[in-house]
Each structure stands twice: as structure tokens, then as C-alpha cells.
């Protein structure tokens, strides 16, 4: 009797199952069960999208996935130029490097070289990003106003971004030349001694920071200018009618309105600057000495400049760079979520 009552509740008139119920389960009758069925149904429904995405996934896996896994594997070995697989004439020499576990990471994290390079890399990144953001915000506010020749100013300020990076760096290297550089000629005209821009450790650090700021300001300015133009002008008019001054309007309207854009560009700029290989390598090659060497240029040096080339150490530093940036992104996201931003 109880069984008959249960069936009558679960069935529609005529003895057929009620809509939305299957035979004794919570899934529609005849529908595939489990995650496998849902996956097959999703592929069947969105097969065109999967077809379009598949080549991109394959390319990313080949270009990024394989080198990343290979680098992680090499960081756990003692691979160098002398024990990797190689061909010398007609002779084929097999690989003889060994698995050493986390020894390379322990050596890097407890050694003075990694910590010293990391310290300068952090100073380099924070200095470049903070100054670039401040200058970009100032220029964006200026160009957001109705001034004569605004379009021409925008084109001129975007020019450093349009010029290939290596061309800009070589131009600055010429300007910094201690004997024939334009900057020292200007100083000599004012009776000031020549400055060793790239030959003194302190001056070299200021020089590379200045070049990277010059290259980074256009991107920051364009992004922030777009954010400023998305803020309704009625908000400024209402605030001005209420007696709010320029600083109050900037603090309570401009900065909150720019928060979605600024959080993104700060994150991107931090990652780019942390790994800014061309400026350091082409301008100073990490010198004088090791004064301007950042983590990514030091990893390159391990793999391509020293003898024997240390592939294991280079891979270890590369993995540590990836881990540091992932930790920064995670902490950055958590701080934004605590402030009520979604990212």
C-alpha cells in the first residue's frame, strides 16, 4: 500500500512519470548520468566552440606547457653543459646528469646571490611601477581636459610605446655614453663634470629605472585615460555644486572610479617589470659587476654566459620567479577581495 502511494505521488495522470523526474533518480529520464555524461552533453552542445579553442590549447601546451614542465624537471637535477645529451661530430654522448631533488632550491634560497638579486629586483619593480603609475595618472588627468592640441600631445606621449623596445634602449644607451653622450654634453655646457651613467653602480640603477619608466608611462597613461573617460561627468558637476574642491573630487570620485582599471594595470605592470629582460640586458648586461642584475637576467646568465652553462640553476631560478609572481598575484587578489573589489 505504501509503495502504491509513493508511485501515485511520483507519477502524472495516466501512469507516466511526472516532469523533471526519472525512474527513481533526480535526473531526467534517459539522460546520461554522472560527470561523464555531462561532459559528453557539453561537448555535443558546444562542439563548435571546442573546435575553435582546441588549436589554441594545443599551441599553448606546446609553447608554454612543455618548456615549463621541462624546466621544473631540470631544476631537480644537476644538468649542465657537460652532462646533458649532445653530439660532438659523429659521436653521440648520452645524458649523465642525476636527480638531486630540492638541493638546487635549498642552495638558491640559502645563498647570498639569490637574496641580493631578489632585493634589487624588488626595489627595481616597486620604483618603476610606483613612478610609472604616478606619472601616467598625472598625464591622463591632463589629457582628459579640453586643451589645445590634445590629440598631438597624446600621439607624442604614446610614441615611446610605439617604438620597438630594443631601439629605445639603444637610443638611451647612446644618450648615457660617458664620453660622447648627449646628456654629458649638456652637463659639460653648464660646467658640470661628466656623470658615469652606466659605469657607476648607483648611477646605473637610476639610469635603468629611468629608461623603464620612460617605456612604461604610455601604457599606464592610455589605460588610465580610458578609465577617466568612463567616469560620468555629472558626478564632478554635482560634487562641484556641493562645494567639493579639486582634491576632494579627485579623492572621492576619480580614484574610486579608476579602481577597476588601476588594479589591473598595476598587476600587469608589476609582472612585466619584474621580468623586464630587454632594458637590463641591452643597457647594462647586469653591470657594472652585478649591480643591476635582476632575477630573470641572472637566470639567463646561468644558462648562456657562464662556463660551463648551468641549466639546472637557471631552471631553478626560473621556477622561483614563477612562484614569486604567483604568490604576489594571490596576495594581491586577496587584498582586493578584502577591500570589496572583485577580480
GIKADA-V277642 format. One line per field, one symbol per residue. phi: phi as a letter, one per 40 degrees, with the letter a starting at -180 (. if undefined). Layout:
BEGIN
phi->???
END
This chain:
BEGIN
phi->.cccccccccbcdggcccdgbbcgbcbdcgcccgcccccccccccbcccccccddccccccccbccdcccccccccbbcaccbccabbgccbbccbcbcbgccccccccccccccccccccccdccccccccccccccccccccccbcgcccccccccddcccddcccccccccccdccbccccccccccgbccbcdbbbdccccccccccccccccdcccccccccccccdccccccccccgccdccccccbcccccdccccccccccccccdbccdcccccbfgccgbcbcbdccccccdcbbcbccbcccccccccccccccccccccccccccccgcba
END
